[in-house]
Amino acid sequence: MPIHFGTDGWRAVISDSFTFDNLRMVSQAIADAVASEHWDKSPNVDSQKIVVGYDTRFLSDRFAGEVARVLAANGFTVLLAQSDSPTPAISYAVKKNNAIAGVMITASHNAPRYNGVKLKGAFGGSALPEQCRRVEVYINDNEEQARGPNLMDFNKAREAGLIQKFNPLPAYFDHLRTLINTDIIADNPQRFVVDAMYGSGRGVIKSFLQGTGCEIVEIRGEMNPGFGGVHPEPIAKYLGPLASAVSSGVGNFGVVTDGDADRIGAMDERGQFVDPHKIMALSLKYLVEKRGMSGAVVRTVSTTRMIDRLAKRFGLKLYETPVGFNHIADYMMKEDVLIGGEESGGISFMGHIPEGDGPIMGLLLVEMVAESKKSLTEMVDELLADVGPALYERVDLRLSRPVAKAEMTEFLTKKAPAEIGGQKVVEISQRDGVKYIMADDSWLLIRPSGTEPVLRVYAEGRTQAMVKALLGYGKMVAETVV
């Protein structure tokens, strides 16, 4: 099976196509791409330095060591994380150490049987699409020429100083201290639960808040490469243990990070999931009203329009992007972005790297609760009374055959309904799939998956009945396609 290195890197099933052999091939292609004249070589960047990190998945540490061996054999100096680390901490280490690139061994929130490679650019975010394409070109070239990877003995590479182990957390924490107000937290210490979902965010929030007086209980923080049999994705259906912990009084609220800690979720004291839409809207409100900050606001096409209503109130420019944090990062690198985020929980804000970051958003949430002297439930209720109501649901519908995105977009645009659920369709967007926006700001987004015969249907309504009507329309479309 050919290795497809996409804009989010490469993910595959461990020991099926994610093997040591294939990983060496990918690592050699990364070495070739970074060494080529096509790679961005800014003057202040050390073109011989690459950072390598890994998460808590099965064999991730061994896979990372193998990547380091290939890169060292190609003459690079590798800074190899000494233990599993959050993806954003590795991305920050790339920027902090002026490295030319970074490699993170992770399959993020995917099922436990997967592993993967994320490639990072010198700026501290996901590598640019053209950089990822370059890697794929070299994978194909090397295969055609039957050129195997260069490989160096690990211990010899260490002795030669080509592989250096390091701890990415101290520098990352120093940076977070410039963005999180620990004095506010120490003035009103919180009792809460952190759910690491057995991922590489384990211990991070708790360690950072040491000395602030917070009482923090961490759950699912031990090493468990099977992730307890669930996807390490911070969505309500996988958060039973967090709901139980909060409901039984272990903490007043909960924060949760995904498998490689680049996504955030939360839970209020009733055990109700607080989704990334609400976290991003609360954060935007806080950054403007309490910190007096300003800048552009960027959200993906599948993210709540509460963000639009707040941006309008604050007189901030708003950009909508296709799904994927790399589109948000593009804006973060070219102008002053106050906050950028997506419905899946990847959020970042001004002063930080252009990368979704679970720990920093979890810490900002703790700061917001401490500053407000209210419960998370009260904060969410006030938000919804102010710029809501906003009820959101997403379903993935199986199709009997794969459908081309362009074909689906054309079909949905041509057959656009005049109204859904009694609300007029006032706008149709084709930014990523097709989005129908209603007169009352409710919306329905229909996106065919690029990789499998699945239709992703997202809906936000002002009432539960509206959400039901929107999803019902989405299901009808899926049946029509079949």
Phi, psi and omega in degrees: 000128182293147179275121178258114180261097185270191182291341176257021179086220186225131175230141180201169181282131181300132178070357170268279172250346174274084182244166177300319180300309181294323179295322177296320178300314180296318181297320178296319179295322176296315179301315180297316182295316182293326181283342185287165180287351181280343184279141180294116182241080179295151185300327183272006182261138177277106188289355180254004186247129178228136178264136178234128177229175181203161180257202187263010183291166179304124177068008183303320181296320179292319178298319181297320178298324180290319176301316181299320180298317180293315181296320179296320179295339178265012174089006178275149169269124185253125170266108185256124180302139184280345175206176182299141187218154176296144176307314181297331178291324177290316178300318179296322180298325178300311182293313184298322182269008181055032179285155182280338181198171175218151176233127178242123177273108180193152168244023172055245185261007182292169181302155185303335183285351180266152162222176184192179180231124171251134181256135183244144178270167183298338183279355177091029175217184179300141179304151182291153181307320181291331176291319178294321178297323180298319178299317180297321177301314180292326176301312181294317179300312182296323179294316181299321182272006182051039181265115180280171180284149168286144184217135181239144177299134186300312183294323178294321179296324178293316180298324181280357180078012180276338171239118180238125179279144180210163178253112184286346190288318182304314180292321178298316179296319178302318179293316181298328180296339177278348185244341180244131181271094183288340177295318178299318181293317181294332178288335180218071186300142185255150172255113181209170182250136172250127177252109182275355180052032182063017183265185187276009170274000186300134177080348190288306182296318181297315180296317183299323185270008177303135178090357179266354180088358179292144173259109186240127173251124178259132175246158181050047181254357179276169180285120179209088185299345177272358179052032178064021176083008177240167173287134179281063184242128186281068176237156191312318188292343179257009188248026177308311181300324179290317178300317179297315182298315181291316182297330181272009172087014180293330177206166181276344175197176181225148170237148185222138175242156184274191186306323178240015172063032173255008178230155183232150169212171179210171180215135179275180187291348177270001183082019178270134180293132173254107190281168181301333176303312183288322179298317181292319180294317177299319182294317180300313180301314183294314183298324180279308188285322185261328181258352178066027182271161176209165183156180180287157178241131182234130176221155177281166183299338183261015183254150186311144175275003169300327179298318180297317183294321178291316181301320179296315180300318184274359180068036181256145177292138180238133176241138174251134182237165169298168179294141180122129185293337180301330179289325177291317181302323178306315179291321182297334182272342184249347175210174182284104178257126179287312179208144176222140181194169180224161186297339182280354174110001175277112181221144175213162180222176188306135179097345182256174179291156179281069188206139172300138184218108180295308182302316183293324180287327174296318180292321178296322178297318178298317178300317181296317180295317180298317183292322186285337185057028177238170174278161178298324178301313180298319180298316180293317179300318179295320179300313183291327177291329183279304185238009179258209351292153179217104180254134190231141172213154177223138174228147175252120184253128179286137175252156180282344177215152176294147181233135181291140183301315183298318181297316181294318181299316180296315181300313184291329180286315181296320185263023183303134179284156176284327179207158173224133177058031178082002178248135180292141172280116185255346182207145176234124180249141178243028185297323179200098191079205178233132182239123175263124179251129185269169181299329182265015179079003170292159178207158177229127178243130178238118182231121172287141176292144179280347188244342184214163181284071184226140174253120178268125183240121181242139180218138172231125182229166179276344177221161178297325180297322180292317179301317180298317180295319180295312180296323178300320178294319178300318180295322179297320178298316181300320179292325179295319181297318179300000000 
